[in-house]
Every structure is written in C-alpha cells, then in structure tokens.
Amino acid sequence: MSLDRWLLLASLLFGVFLVWKFIPRERAREAWIIGLFLQVITWVSGLFVVEMRWISYPVALLPRINEVNRASFSFEFFLFPVVAILFSLNYPSKQPLWFRFLYYTVIIGFFTLMEVLLEWKTNLVQYHEWKWYWTFITVWVSLFLNHQYYMYFKKTWLKG
C-alpha cells in the first residue's frame, strides 16, 4: 500500500477517534442529522466539481470506488461530515458576532490549509482549474447551510 493510502487510512482512523471521543452519546441524533445533511450537500457539489474536471482524487483507499464515483468518498462522506458535526455541536452561538466569524474562519482556514498541503505533497487530491480560495468558499457555504439546517431541525424537531 502506498504512503498516500496509509495517510488516507490514518486520517479516517483519526476521524473515527474524533467521533468516539468528542461526540457525546446523548447528542448522537443531532450528530446524525448534521452528518447526513452535509452528505446531501457534498454529494452533489463534489460530483459536479469532479465531473467538470476542476479537481481530481487520483488515490483512493478503495480504488474500485473511483470507477463509479470519482469524487473522494473518504472526504465527502466521512471526513468533512465529521468536521461539520464537531463544528455545529460546538458552535459558539452565545458569543458575539465577531467571535462566531472568527470561529468560522479558523475552522475553515485550517481545513483549507490541510487540503492545500495534501494537494501540494500527495496524490490524494489534484487541483486542475481549482484554487484554494474555492475550497475556502465552498466549505464556508456548506458549513453555513448545514448549520442553518441543524438549527432549524433542533428548533422544530428536538423540542425538549
């Protein structure tokens, strides 16, 4: 197995650790809603970006998946949803607007930086027509829409 696949496997295991350690059992229903709704967003947008050939994912943990779905299965359906779950469950809603803006910027900036480093140093992701700022913008929009849906769901369905 190549170094890129080991890195992908390690990041998936790290994602499992984050879920196990930082998502309280009593909030599992909320975590499912957040993760599943984000997958709706990333499935459509991820496929669009890949089909337009703006970005590609040459190395996959399970190579046969790339024959059917050229988007990054690991990223779109697991790693990004884990980030979104942690983002929304820990969102500082009672903090001032500037602090919430900083929360968005730091989380999304770190996420974008990690993708840029992966694009630069590995074959896990390759930018063709894509730029780092598109990642920043699309992650921001995805997390914003996902968090708004979560707040709506929490207000409407999880009344306690």
LINURTA-V177838 format. One record per residue. N is the residue number from 1. RES is the residue in one small letter. NEAR is the number of other C-alpha atoms within 8 Angstrom. Layout:
n & res & near
N & RES & NEAR
N & RES & NEAR
This chain:
n & res & near
1 & m & 4
2 & s & 5
3 & l & 6
4 & d & 10
5 & r & 11
6 & w & 9
7 & l & 8
8 & l & 12
9 & l & 9
10 & a & 8
11 & s & 9
12 & l & 11
13 & l & 8
14 & f & 8
15 & g & 11
16 & v & 8
17 & f & 8
18 & l & 10
19 & v & 9
20 & w & 7
21 & k & 7
22 & f & 7
23 & i & 11
24 & p & 7
25 & r & 5
26 & e & 5
27 & r & 8
28 & a & 9
29 & r & 7
30 & e & 9
31 & a & 11
32 & w & 8
33 & i & 9
34 & i & 15
35 & g & 12
36 & l & 9
37 & f & 10
38 & l & 13
39 & q & 11
40 & v & 8
41 & i & 9
42 & t & 12
43 & w & 10
44 & v & 8
45 & s & 8
46 & g & 11
47 & l & 12
48 & f & 8
49 & v & 10
50 & v & 12
51 & e & 8
52 & m & 7
53 & r & 9
54 & w & 11
55 & i & 13
56 & s & 12
57 & y & 12
58 & p & 8
59 & v & 10
60 & a & 14
61 & l & 8
62 & l & 6
63 & p & 8
64 & r & 6
65 & i & 10
66 & n & 11
67 & e & 7
68 & v & 6
69 & n & 9
70 & r & 12
71 & a & 11
72 & s & 12
73 & f & 10
74 & s & 11
75 & f & 8
76 & e & 14
77 & f & 12
78 & f & 11
79 & l & 12
80 & f & 9
81 & p & 14
82 & v & 12
83 & v & 8
84 & a & 13
85 & i & 11
86 & l & 10
87 & f & 9
88 & s & 10
89 & l & 7
90 & n & 6
91 & y & 8
92 & p & 8
93 & s & 5
94 & k & 4
95 & q & 7
96 & p & 6
97 & l & 6
98 & w & 6
99 & f & 9
100 & r & 12
101 & f & 8
102 & l & 8
103 & y & 10
104 & y & 9
105 & t & 8
106 & v & 8
107 & i & 9
108 & i & 11
109 & g & 9
110 & f & 8
111 & f & 8
112 & t & 11
113 & l & 8
114 & m & 8
115 & e & 9
116 & v & 9
117 & l & 9
118 & l & 11
119 & e & 12
120 & w & 6
121 & k & 6
122 & t & 9
123 & n & 11
124 & l & 12
125 & v & 13
126 & q & 10
127 & y & 10
128 & h & 8
129 & e & 7
130 & w & 8
131 & k & 7
132 & w & 8
133 & y & 6
134 & w & 8
135 & t & 9
136 & f & 11
137 & i & 8
138 & t & 8
139 & v & 9
140 & w & 10
141 & v & 8
142 & s & 11
143 & l & 10
144 & f & 8
145 & l & 8
146 & n & 12
147 & h & 10
148 & q & 8
149 & y & 9
150 & y & 12
151 & m & 8
152 & y & 8
153 & f & 9
154 & k & 10
155 & k & 8
156 & t & 7
157 & w & 6
158 & l & 7
159 & k & 6
160 & g & 2
